[in-house]
């Protein structure tokens, strides 16, 4: 999906990945991240957000919940992390990374409510009154009031399978009335997802009906005298969409893919964010006229179509088409059309969510100077790989 953008914006990343592979420092099925370029993208995002009065949380799941990189982005000015599920929150907190927002897209399980309320996150998202009551009870026991954010939806909204959740807009007044009887919580924000989506035909990122539902909910709460301190509108947050979100009164966003430049709008390599991540693997074998790479990092929503194959490391790259893969299968291998030598390195670049893969994550600095250094090596869930972290 992003091969051409990678070549246009960060061809040095390809050379660095190949060098590290040749030296045996990284294995096939590795997401190689240009640390310096991620930090550059982060600075651009923060500068754009500041101009438009938007606060940025940091999304880490696309980067494999990576605490090493999260710490450096927070040092730049990101307002802590947002953990989309309770295991991500655990990984980040165990690594002493500030977690500012939990519960979206996955609520806290009962056994972790007290633990999370104890550390007083800025916001906990809820989409059921039962969960709000659990949080209220825990907060009262600890002697404080926990700010909560309500996830809302309306009938015409777009919800991804496996993410069906939210308070119905039609029931919002009754929800607010019930929450007023829970002294341990305070309504402080609203959210929905996805609020923006890329339109392939129009080649634009556009508001979804979800964003308009979010604005309706804000107006309903304001009519009841409730101050909506945070209006959080995630999905497709980038330098080009933050001004649009500001026009709608959005206060908080959560960049993820923009940090690595792998946003749909950047397919042609013309966005302010530059490509900062690629996928490196290696030809394992040939079968019936085609070649098969070591897998583990295939992401079915990544729209990967092309790969670069390097039979000669310093030579011209060969282009190869990915073979169709059945989404019901396990990606032990990724197929390429045509025959290429066994043990040849392969580079791909596509939109991914590292935390749902089996890939390693290699964090590399010094690429733009021609002096790549492997700073740290992690698994896809944010755990250091023995001998790989230099922190």
Buried (B, 14 or more C-beta within 10 A) or exposed (E): BBBBBBBBBBEBBBBBBBBBBEEEBBBBBBBBBBBBBBBBBBEBBBEBBEEBEBBBBBBBBBBBBBBBBBBBBBEBBBBBBBBBBBBBBBBBBEBEBBBBBBBBBBBBEEEBBBBBBEEEBBBBBBBBBEBBBBBBBBBBEBEEBBBBBBBBBBEEBBBEEEEEBBBEBEEBEEBBEEBEEBEBBBBBBBBBBBBBBBEEEEEBBEBBBBBBBBBBBBEBBEEEEBEBBBBBBBBBBBBBBBEBBBEBEBBBBBBBBBBBBBBBBBBEBEBBBBBBBBBBBBBBEBEEEBBBBBBBBBBEEBEBEBBBBBEEEEEEBBEBEBBEBEEEEEBEBBBBEBEBEEEBBBBBBBBBBBBBBBBBBBBBBBBBEEEBBBBBBBBBBBBBBEEBBEE
